[in-house]
């Protein structure tokens, strides 16, 4: 009976910690972009969604930062990277063709 009670308490405690954590978003940024995350700002919205703004150390692809939106604040699978990587194609024109 004591083991059963401990399992119920553990499950109840885990249910309360279902919110998306910062480390999960940092992992998403590392896997889905070229951003080397420097600073992460979290904004909890009234509709239950969460927005993150990551400032990148390398400004080449994301000079204005990287925007991540989690439509469900309790499910990390709802988090999506919203910012497209910038391409500076005009710099290729300056390279010599040799």
Secondary structure, DSSP 8 states (H G I E B T S, - for coil): -HHHHHHHHHHHHHHHT-S--HHHHHHHHHHHSS--EEEEEEEE-TTS-EEEEEEES-TTT-TT-EEEEESSTT-GGGEEE-------THHHHTS---
